[in-house]
Structure formats: C-alpha cells, structure tokens
Amino acid sequence: MTLQSFGHWLESTALSQGLQSTHGAIADIQIVHILALATLFALALNLSLRIAGRGLTAEPVPSLAGRFVPAIWSCLAVLLISGTLLIVAEPGRAIFNKVFYTKMVLVLLAVSFTLWLSAVARRQEGKPTRLRTTAAVLYMLIWMSVIVAGRFIAYMV
C-alpha cells in the first residue's frame, strides 16, 4: 500500500468523514491540541529553567520534577490523541507533508530528552552542571522547533 493510497483510504473511513462533516470538530480538536502543547511547553520551560539553576529556585529540583514530569506525560498523551484525530480528519494535510515528518522526529527527540532530563532532575543535587544547563537549553529549543514545525504544517502542503 502506498502512502497516497493509505491517505485516500484513511480519508474515506467513517471516523474521518464524521470529523470532516461535523461543524467545528477539527477546530475544537486543534484547540485542545494547542492548549496541551502550550501547557506542556510551560511545564518543560519551568523544569528546564530549574535544572539550569534559574526560576522557581525555592523548590528543590527533584520535588519540582516530581510534580511537573507526570503533567508533561499527561500533556503528551493528550497531544498523541488529538494529533491522531487531526491526522484522521485531514490525512492529506499531514501524511503528504514533509514538515509533518520533521515535527514527528523533533517530538521523538523531545520525548527522549524528557526521559533523560526527568531522570537527571529527580536525582539532581547541588549546583547545575554545564552539561545539564546545555541540555535544558537544547530541550527548550527542540520544543520551540516542534511548535514552529506544527505551525508550518498548515502552510506547507
């Protein structure tokens, strides 16, 4: 099965047809997707800043990670569900778009960094190291790139 035939099949499914024909369904899913991404970004930014020795310094890094990391995973779950629904609703917009695949690679990279930084944060004691600070900055750059790539999906078909 080619990518094009898969896209046409997906677009013809009952779920895709239902989402396309329901007034406001795609916009509502996009709103949920954007809010989950914004929440995740805020959580990741606070975690990154704390790992780098900035922001929310009154709270120990392991305590902050214990609160924020589960919320990051929850946001990722919402993003997975809403993103999947967006692909099903408009397969041509995503699966034929090179920017979509760039975004997916960046998301996988961000998830890998989340795993590593959450492990580092839960055991971090003392002052941040140069490696951790650099990783925290890179982590935020990756999430910003995910946001930009997601925005470009709408314009690069």
C-alpha positions, 0 to 999 in steps of 0.5 A: 500500500502506498502512502497516497493510497493509505491517505485516500483510504484513511480519508474515506473511513467513517471516523474521518468523514464524521470529523470532516462533516461535523461543524467545528470538530477539527477546530475544537480538536486543534484547540485542545491540541494547542492548549496541551502543547502550550501547557506542556511547553510551560511545564518543560520551560519551568523544569528546564529553567530549574535544572539550569539553576534559574526560576522557581529556585525555592523548590528543590529540583527533584520535588519540582520534577516530581510534580511537573514530569507526570503533567508533561506525560499527561500533556503528551498523551493528550497531544498523541490523541488529538494529533491522531484525530487531526491526522484522521480528519485531514490525512492529506494535510499531514501524511503528504507533508514533509514538515509533518515528518520533521515535527514527528522526529523533533517530538521523538527527540523531545520525548527522549530528552524528557526521559533523560532530563526527568531522570537527571532532575529527580536525582539532581543535587547541588549546583547545575552542571554545564552539561545539564544547563546545555541540555535544558537549553537544547530541550527548550529549543527542540520544543520551540522547533516542534511548535514552529514545525506544527505551525508550518504544517498548515502552510506547507502542503 
